[in-house]
Amino acid sequence: MDTQTAMRDTINGSKKRARWLQARRIFSPSCPNLRIPNRFLREGHSVPPARSGHRCVADSTNLELWRFHFVTATWQQVQTEGYMPTELALMSAVFHGNNLLVFGGTGIPFGENNGNDVHVCNVQYKRWNLLNCRGKKPNKVYGQAMVIINGCLYVFGGTTGYLYSTDLHRLDLTTQEWTQLKPNNAPSDLPEERYRHELAHDGQRIYILGGGTSLMSYSLDKIHAYNLETNYWEEMVTQPHGRIGFPAARRCHSCVQVKDEVFICGGYNGELILSDLWKINLQTFQWTKLLAAMPEPAYFHCAAVTPAGCMYVHGGVVNMYGNRRSGSLYKVWLVVPNLLELTWEKLLKTFPHLAQLSTLQLLSMGLTQTLIQRLK
């Protein structure tokens, strides 16, 4: 059977069923007893050191900026040029087109050397630029969270290392002008000051998920939401998952969004490091605890989701007493993969050397330009 025929049979066979894929460790140099498929290990490739307080973003092809290539399952430390940020612990990062936007964070000495600039890295050209913003910048903070809605960057909360914030700022990415938003609420109706929370949005409201201070973590049975149209903070009452109830209060967790569903995993509740995975629907505010869980509890880790709905989780603190950090990488499908993604994963397992073929060879085998781009 030739390669093209085998590929066609693989595609046809993948139509039989779609299934949930449980979380599995796909790279762990510190766990020699764990069986790792050979294609996940490549000679001569370095891996990122264990770390915490970092962020990652994803497209269909890679995690960034320590680049993990999904097809070959190899790490590459991307060499960039330009004005790179130095306050990178507990910064915020979002993907906007081909651009990675980074704001805030702290550097050595931590809590005393904070940032409030917006750095932009074009991941295609691997070059950093400092965004020349107008207006009054937010305070120099770390542990804040941010989202992009309709061409504007919204930043909420964070800490200077001494004080925690409830400030909400907006940066218009077209005019590059900062504005501090002043909600119409009475001061007693504002969200509690916090850091290491996460944000989600539905286009009209920005939702705060968890977070806390060094002494406490905030619950998730009620969620503060900022209404962009009315300029008011609202309190949304969420629905428990049957007898299981609500997710535990937490900070330093990770969060990704897939359409109207928001997923949180891990974190720290003041006593325990968590490993659970929950989702909340932003239309019904119903919490659901998912069966999949992180293979090891972690907080101060990072997570990103691909456009197809596969979440990757990396690093974090896994032992609070020894302050031990992890360099492990996991993935879990948050949605049932569509036929294309099922076919693609089956194809890569069946033909692990596809990435070594030329573009002409891949075209002759029937792959589209979009899939070929994932291989490069």
C-alpha positions in Angstrom: 0.0 0.0 0.0 1.5 3.4 -0.9 1.6 6.3 1.5 -1.2 8.3 -0.2 -3.6 5.3 -0.1 -2.7 4.7 3.6 -3.4 8.3 4.3 -6.8 8.1 2.6 -7.7 5.0 4.7 -6.6 6.7 7.8 -9.0 9.6 7.1 -11.9 7.3 6.3 -11.3 5.3 9.4 -11.3 8.4 11.6 -15.0 9.1 10.7 -16.2 6.1 12.8 -16.3 7.9 16.2 -15.4 11.0 18.1 -14.4 10.7 21.7 -13.2 12.7 24.7 -9.4 12.4 25.2 -8.4 12.3 28.8 -5.5 14.5 30.0 -2.1 12.8 29.5 1.4 13.9 30.1 3.1 14.5 26.8 6.5 15.6 28.0 8.2 14.9 31.3 12.0 14.6 31.5 11.7 14.1 35.3 9.5 11.0 35.1 11.6 8.1 33.6 9.1 5.4 34.5 6.4 7.0 32.4 6.2 5.6 28.9 6.5 8.4 26.3 5.9 7.8 22.6 9.2 8.1 20.7 8.0 11.0 18.6 7.7 13.1 21.7 11.5 12.9 22.3 14.0 14.5 19.9 17.8 14.3 20.2 19.5 17.7 20.4 16.5 19.7 21.5 16.5 21.7 24.7 13.4 22.1 26.9 12.4 25.0 29.1 13.5 24.8 32.7 11.0 24.2 35.4 9.2 27.5 36.2 6.2 29.3 37.7 4.4 32.6 37.3 4.7 32.5 33.5 2.2 32.7 30.7 1.8 31.0 27.3 -0.4 31.5 24.2 -1.3 29.1 21.4 -2.3 29.0 17.8 -2.9 26.0 15.6 0.8 25.1 15.4 2.7 26.1 18.5 2.8 27.2 22.1 4.8 30.5 22.4 7.4 31.9 23.0 9.4 28.9 24.2 7.9 27.3 21.2 6.4 23.8 21.5 5.6 22.5 18.1 2.5 20.3 18.3 3.3 18.1 15.3 6.9 17.1 16.2 6.4 17.6 19.9 9.7 19.4 20.2 10.7 22.5 22.1 12.6 25.4 20.6 13.8 28.5 22.4 12.8 31.2 20.0 15.5 33.9 19.4 13.9 37.3 19.2 15.1 40.8 18.6 14.1 44.2 19.7 12.9 45.7 23.0 12.1 42.7 25.1 10.4 43.1 28.5 12.4 42.3 31.6 9.7 42.2 34.2 8.3 38.9 33.3 7.2 37.2 36.5 3.4 37.3 36.9 2.9 39.4 33.8 -0.2 39.2 31.6 -0.1 38.0 28.0 -2.7 37.7 25.2 -2.5 36.8 21.5 -3.9 39.3 19.0 -3.5 38.2 15.4 0.2 37.4 15.0 1.1 39.6 17.9 1.8 38.6 21.5 1.0 41.5 23.9 2.7 41.5 27.3 1.8 43.9 30.1 3.0 44.4 33.7 5.0 41.8 35.7 7.8 42.0 38.1 11.6 41.4 37.9 14.5 41.1 40.3 14.1 42.1 43.1 10.6 40.7 42.8 7.9 43.1 44.0 10.2 46.1 43.8 11.0 46.2 40.1 7.6 46.2 38.4 6.5 47.2 34.9 3.6 49.0 33.3 4.6 49.0 29.6 3.0 47.1 26.8 5.5 45.0 24.8 4.4 43.5 21.5 6.2 40.6 19.9 5.3 39.6 16.3 5.7 35.9 16.5 6.1 35.6 12.7 9.1 38.0 12.5 10.3 37.3 16.1 10.7 40.9 16.9 9.7 42.9 20.0 8.5 46.5 20.0 7.5 48.8 22.9 4.0 50.2 22.3 4.2 54.0 22.5 1.0 54.7 24.5 -0.7 58.0 25.3 -2.8 58.8 28.4 -2.1 57.8 32.0 -0.7 54.3 32.3 -1.9 51.9 35.0 0.3 51.6 38.1 3.3 49.3 37.9 1.8 46.0 39.0 2.0 42.2 38.6 -0.5 39.4 38.9 -3.1 41.4 37.0 -5.3 39.9 34.3 -6.4 41.2 30.9 -8.5 40.5 27.8 -9.0 42.0 24.4 -12.6 43.0 23.3 -13.4 44.8 20.1 -9.8 46.1 19.6 -9.4 47.3 23.2 -7.2 45.8 25.9 -8.8 45.7 29.3 -6.6 45.3 32.4 -7.9 44.6 35.9 -6.4 44.3 39.4 -2.9 43.2 40.3 -0.5 44.2 43.1 2.4 46.5 43.6 3.9 44.0 46.1 2.4 46.0 49.0 -1.1 47.1 47.8 -3.7 45.2 45.9 -5.7 46.9 43.2 -9.3 47.0 41.9 -8.5 49.4 39.1 -9.8 48.8 35.6 -8.0 50.3 32.6 -8.7 50.2 28.9 -6.1 50.6 26.1 -7.5 51.4 22.7 -5.1 49.4 20.4 -5.9 51.7 17.5 -5.2 55.0 19.1 -2.8 53.5 21.7 -4.4 55.6 24.4 -4.9 54.4 28.0 -8.1 55.3 29.9 -8.9 54.5 33.5 -12.5 53.4 33.7 -14.5 54.8 36.6 -17.5 52.5 37.2 -20.7 54.1 38.5 -20.9 51.8 41.5 -20.6 53.0 45.1 -17.1 52.1 46.5 -18.7 49.3 48.6 -20.1 47.6 45.5 -16.7 47.3 43.8 -15.0 43.9 43.5 -12.5 43.0 46.2 -8.9 44.0 45.6 -7.0 41.0 44.2 -4.2 39.5 42.1 -3.7 36.3 40.2 -7.3 36.1 39.1 -8.4 35.4 35.6 -10.7 37.2 33.2 -13.3 36.0 30.6 -15.8 37.9 28.5 -18.9 37.6 26.3 -18.5 40.8 24.4 -20.7 42.8 26.8 -19.3 41.8 30.2 -15.9 41.1 31.6 -16.0 38.4 34.3 -13.5 38.0 37.2 -12.7 34.4 38.1 -11.1 33.9 41.5 -7.9 35.5 42.7 -7.1 36.8 46.1 -4.3 38.3 48.2 -1.4 36.7 50.1 -3.9 35.8 52.9 -7.1 34.7 51.2 -8.6 33.3 48.0 -12.0 34.5 46.6 -14.9 32.1 46.1 -16.5 31.2 42.7 -20.2 30.9 43.7 -20.6 34.5 42.8 -18.7 36.3 40.0 -18.2 40.0 39.5 -18.8 41.2 36.0 -18.1 44.6 34.5 -20.8 45.7 32.0 -19.2 47.6 29.2 -22.5 49.2 28.1 -23.7 50.5 31.5 -20.3 51.1 33.2 -21.4 49.2 36.3 -20.0 46.2 38.1 -22.6 43.5 38.6 -22.6 40.4 40.7 -23.6 37.2 38.9 -24.9 34.3 41.0 -23.6 31.0 39.5 -25.2 27.5 39.6 -23.6 24.6 41.4 -22.8 21.2 39.9 -25.5 19.0 41.5 -24.3 17.7 44.9 -20.7 18.5 44.1 -21.4 22.2 44.5 -19.1 24.9 43.4 -15.3 25.0 42.6 -13.2 25.7 45.6 -12.0 29.3 46.1 -8.7 29.7 44.4 -5.9 32.0 43.2 -2.9 31.4 40.9 -5.0 29.1 38.7 -5.2 28.9 34.9 -8.1 29.8 32.7 -9.0 29.5 29.0 -12.2 30.2 27.1 -13.8 28.3 24.2 -16.8 30.3 22.9 -19.3 30.7 25.7 -17.5 28.2 28.0 -14.7 29.1 30.4 -12.4 26.4 31.9 -10.3 26.8 35.1 -7.9 24.3 36.5 -5.5 24.0 39.4 -4.6 26.8 41.7 -4.2 27.3 45.4 -6.9 27.8 48.0 -4.8 28.9 50.9 -4.3 25.3 52.2 -4.1 22.9 49.2 -2.7 22.9 45.7 -5.5 21.9 43.4 -5.7 19.7 40.3 -9.4 19.9 39.4 -10.9 21.0 36.1 -14.1 23.0 35.9 -16.1 24.8 33.3 -18.7 27.5 33.5 -21.2 28.5 30.8 -21.5 32.3 30.4 -25.1 32.1 29.3 -26.5 29.9 32.1 -23.7 30.4 34.7 -23.8 26.7 35.4 -20.7 25.1 36.8 -19.6 21.7 35.7 -16.8 19.6 37.2 -15.1 17.6 34.5 -13.8 14.1 34.9 -10.3 15.0 33.7 -7.8 16.4 36.2 -4.3 17.6 36.1 -1.8 14.7 36.5 -0.2 16.6 39.4 -1.7 19.5 41.4 -0.1 22.9 40.5 -0.5 26.6 40.9 1.3 29.5 39.3 1.2 27.4 36.1 0.1 28.5 32.7 -2.4 27.3 30.1 -3.4 28.1 26.6 -6.0 26.7 24.2 -5.7 26.0 20.5 -8.4 27.3 18.1 -9.6 23.7 17.9 -10.2 23.5 21.6 -7.2 21.6 23.0 -5.7 23.0 26.2 -2.0 22.8 27.1 -0.9 23.3 30.7 2.8 23.9 31.6 4.9 24.2 34.7 3.9 25.7 38.0 4.6 25.1 41.7 3.8 21.5 42.7 5.1 21.5 46.2 4.4 24.5 48.4 6.8 23.5 51.2 9.8 22.9 49.1 8.6 25.5 46.6 9.3 22.8 43.9 8.5 23.8 40.3 7.6 21.7 37.4 8.6 21.7 33.8 5.9 19.2 32.7 3.6 19.8 29.8 0.1 18.2 29.6 -2.8 18.5 27.2 -6.5 17.8 27.3 -9.3 18.2 24.8 -11.9 20.6 26.2 -14.4 19.8 23.4 -15.1 16.8 21.2 -12.5 17.2 18.5 -14.0 17.8 15.0 -13.3 15.3 12.2 -10.4 17.3 10.9 -8.6 17.3 14.2 -9.3 13.6 14.8 -8.0 12.8 11.4 -4.9 15.0 11.9 -3.9 13.3 15.2 -4.4 9.9 13.7 -2.4 10.9 10.6 0.5 12.1 12.8 0.6 8.9 14.8 0.5 6.8 11.6 3.1 8.8 9.7 5.4 10.4 12.4 7.9 11.7 9.8 5.5 13.9 7.8 7.3 17.0 9.0 10.5 15.9 7.3 8.9 15.8 3.8 9.1 18.7 1.4 6.1 20.9 0.6 5.9 19.4 -2.9 5.8 15.9 -1.5 3.1 16.9 1.0 1.0 18.5 -1.7 1.3 15.5 -3.9 0.0 13.4 -1.1 -3.1 15.5 -0.8 -2.4 17.7 2.2 -3.8 21.2 2.0 -1.7 24.3 2.5 -3.2 24.9 5.9 -2.2 21.5 7.2 1.2 21.8 5.6 1.7 25.1 7.5 1.2 23.2 10.7 4.1 20.9 9.9 6.6 23.7 9.4 
